[in-house]
Amino acid sequence: MNERKICTIGVDFGSLSARAVVVDTDSGAILGEAAAEYPHGILSGNLPDGTPLEPDCFLQDPEDYTAALERIVPQAVKAAGDVDIIGLAVDFTASTMVPVDEQFRPLCIDPAFAARPHAWCKLWKHHADAPEARLLNEICAEQKRPYPGWYGGTISQECLLPKVIEVFHKDPEVFAKTAAFVEAGDYVTSLLAGTPCFSLSIAAGKNFWCKDGYPDGDFYAAIAPELRNLPKDKFMDRYPEAQRGYPGTCVGHLCRSWAEKLGLPEGLALSAAQMDAYAALPAVGAQVGTALLVVGTSTGILVPGERRVDVKGVTACLPDTFYPGIWGYASGQCSVGDTFQWFVDNCVPEEERKKAEAAGKNLHSYLTDEAARLAPGETGLLALDWFNGNRSPLADPRLSGLILGLNLQTKPAHIYRAFLEATAFGARHILEVHQRAGLPIERIVLSGGIPGKNAFFDQLYADVLGRPVEVSACTQAPALGSAIFAAVAAGRWTLQEAIGKMQCANTRHFTPDITRPYEFLYEAYITMTNTCFGPLKPILDGLYVRRRK
C-alpha cells in the first residue's frame, strides 16, 4: 500500500491572476495546480461604477483575491489526489496596499466608500503617489536619514508609505476611517488565519521596518504632525499581539471558516507571506552569486549577497528578506510583458491579426516568430523600456517609453522586436550596475511566464547579456517557492533542507551566439538613456506634467 504524500500549498498572487500549486515535500513535484484571472483585473481609468481615476492610478478589487483563492485551491487539491496537506503560504505583488476597517475588512466593500478611489487596493504599479515619494526623499535628506540607502538611493513610489500619504493628502475621510493600511499578502494570510499576522520581509522591503522597528516619530511628524504615531495608528504595530515573522515562520493556522471554504484541514500551518518575485528564489535554488530574473508583466531582478554594498537604483538592499543571514538586493523593470501587451492591444493593424489567425498563432507568438527572422539592427529601430517609468537603476516613474528610427517601412514585427531588445538592454544595464558595485554574478536564471514559453526571448537575453542563461523549467516558481516556505513553517524541513529537496533543478541552457552582435545597439541604448535622463529630462518631465493634467 502506497503511503500518502505529504504536501504543502503555495499560492502566487500576481498582477492579473492567481495560481495555486500542491507540492510533494519530499520530491518537489507539483502534483496539482490551478489558476484564475481576477474578474476585475486592474482598475485604471475608472472604478467599476464609473467613478473616474486620475492618471497613473492602478487599483484592484480585494474580493477578486478571495474569489480566486476559493476557486483555485480546491481545484489544485483535487488534481493532486489523495494527499496530506500540512501547510500553506502565499506570495503577493508588493507593495499592493489594502485599506481595512476595524473588523479587518477592505474599506472599499463598504457601500459608503465604494465610489472613493482611495478606499480601494492600490496595486504595486500605482504611481500617482510619486509626489509623496519625492516628499519622503526630501525629508530623509533634511533629517539625514539612512532610509534611501535601503532602497537604492531613492525611496520609490512603489513602497507602502507613499501610497498611505497619498490617501492622507487626497481623501482625509478615507484615511480617518481606515484602521490599518495592510500589505495584500498580509491581508490574505490574516484572512486565512482569522486573525492579523504579518510578514517582516514585506515590511522591511516596502515600509521602512527593520529589526529595531519603524522610524521614530520625528520622521512621520515631518510629513504632518498628526502622523507622528503612524506605525501604532495604521501599520502592523497597531496589532501588538499579532504574530509576525519572515517567510518560513508559522504566523498562524488555518481557521475553521476558511478550512471549510477551501476543503482543507483546520489548523494547518500558515507561513508569513513573501513578495512574489522573492518567493521564486528558493524554487530555483538561487544562492549567493545568482541573479534571478522573474519575468512577467514586469521583471523582478534579485541578487543574494553576503555583504552590504551600495547598488544604485535597487528597490531594496536589506538583510534577511531573501534568506536568513543573507543580504537581499532587489531591483527590476516596471514594464516588460505589459509593454508587449500594450502594443498588441493598441498598435497592431487588423491585417496582422488575420495573418496570425491564419497561421494558427496568437499575436504574441506570431510577432515573435516574425521578429526572430530579423538580424540585430536590421530595422534601424531602438527603444527604451520605460513604458511605466524606470524602476532601476534610475528610479523615476515620470520617465516614459521611446522608440527611435521609425520610418514608412516600419512593420509591427520591427517594433515588437525593438521592444524585446529594449527589455534585454534594460536588464543588462541593471546587472552591470550590480557588478560595478562589487556583487558577484556567476549564474543568471530566468523564470516566469514569458521565458517559459518563448525560446527566442531566452536566446535574445543570452545574446544581449553576452553570458550563458538558464531558464527554469518551473512555470510556477513563485508558487513553488511559497510551498517551500509552507513546508518550513509546518516544521517539515529547515529552509535549506526544503530548498534542497523541493527546488526545481530542471533548466534549459542558452549560450550567447557570437554571430549576432548587440554591442553597438546596447551602447546606443545607454547613450539614449543618458540623453533622456540628462539634457532631455526637462522636456520629458514637462510632458509628464501635461499628461497628468
Summary of the structure (lengths in Angstrom):
residues: 549
radius of gyration: 22.6
end to end distance: 69.2
largest distance: 73.0
contacts: 2019
relative contact order: 0.12
helix: 42%
strand: 21%
